[in-house]
Amino acid sequence: MVSGPSPAPMRAMQSRVTKASGCRYFTSQSHDMSLTYVASGTGAVLSPGFLHDHSGMFAWVPFECEETISCVLCTHRGDRRAMVSSFIRTLLALYGRHPDFPL
């Protein structure tokens, strides 16, 4: 199945995969509903990896694709909590500096 509220890069990948595979598909109303369909054995879903729930209830099979989905960290501009600063340092270590980062 594909998810209706998916961002444009995800919809492009879903469209390419469904066309190339020739599989039948239907549109799910939300990611939560998609997981319900998967749990009931009604379907499988193409989903962004960042939605992985780590519950152990589902098999998340990664694959490479050309699309990327932009992600942001949203916090208060003046937020100086230690955990937020630590998280930002982790992001910097993984992805590099960005001019809008508050550190």
C-alpha positions in Angstrom: 0.0 0.0 0.0 1.0 3.6 -0.3 0.2 6.3 2.2 -1.9 9.3 1.1 -0.2 12.0 3.3 3.3 11.0 2.1 5.7 13.9 1.1 6.4 14.4 -2.6 9.8 12.4 -2.6 8.1 9.5 -1.0 5.2 9.5 -3.4 7.7 9.6 -6.3 9.5 6.5 -5.0 6.2 4.7 -4.2 5.0 5.5 -7.8 8.2 4.2 -9.3 8.2 1.0 -7.3 4.5 0.2 -7.9 4.8 0.8 -11.6 8.0 -1.2 -12.0 6.7 -4.1 -9.9 3.2 -4.1 -11.4 1.8 -4.8 -8.0 -1.7 -4.0 -7.0 -1.9 -1.2 -4.3 -4.3 0.9 -2.4 -3.9 4.2 -0.5 -3.8 4.2 3.2 -5.1 7.3 5.1 -2.2 7.6 7.6 1.0 5.9 8.7 -0.8 4.5 11.8 -3.5 3.0 9.6 -0.8 1.6 7.3 0.7 -0.3 10.3 -2.8 -1.5 11.2 -3.1 -3.0 7.6 0.3 -4.6 7.9 -0.5 -6.1 11.3 -3.8 -7.5 10.0 -2.0 -9.1 7.0 -3.8 -6.9 4.5 -0.7 -5.4 3.0 2.8 -4.2 3.1 3.8 -0.6 3.0 6.6 1.5 1.6 7.5 3.9 4.4 10.2 6.4 5.3 12.8 4.8 7.6 12.4 7.6 10.2 9.0 6.3 11.0 10.5 3.0 12.2 8.7 2.3 15.5 11.3 -0.2 16.9 8.5 -2.2 18.4 9.8 -5.5 17.1 6.3 -6.2 15.7 7.2 -5.4 12.1 10.0 -6.2 9.7 11.6 -3.0 8.4 13.6 -3.9 5.2 15.8 -1.0 4.1 16.6 -0.3 0.5 18.4 2.4 -1.4 16.5 4.9 -3.5 17.4 8.2 -5.2 14.9 10.3 -3.3 15.6 12.0 0.0 13.3 13.5 2.6 14.2 16.7 4.3 14.1 16.6 8.0 14.4 19.5 10.6 14.9 19.8 14.3 12.2 22.1 15.7 12.8 23.7 19.1 12.4 27.1 20.7 15.0 29.6 19.5 16.3 30.3 23.0 16.1 26.6 24.3 19.4 25.9 26.1 18.5 22.7 27.9 21.4 20.4 28.1 19.6 17.5 26.4 18.8 19.7 23.4 22.4 20.9 23.1 23.6 17.3 23.4 21.1 16.2 20.7 22.3 19.0 18.4 25.9 18.0 18.9 25.0 14.5 17.9 23.3 15.8 14.7 26.4 17.9 14.0 28.6 14.9 14.4 26.5 12.9 12.0 25.5 15.5 9.4 27.8 18.5 9.8 27.3 22.2 10.6 24.3 24.2 9.4 24.2 28.0 9.8 20.8 27.9 11.6 22.1 25.6 14.4 22.1 27.5 17.6 25.5 26.1 18.7 
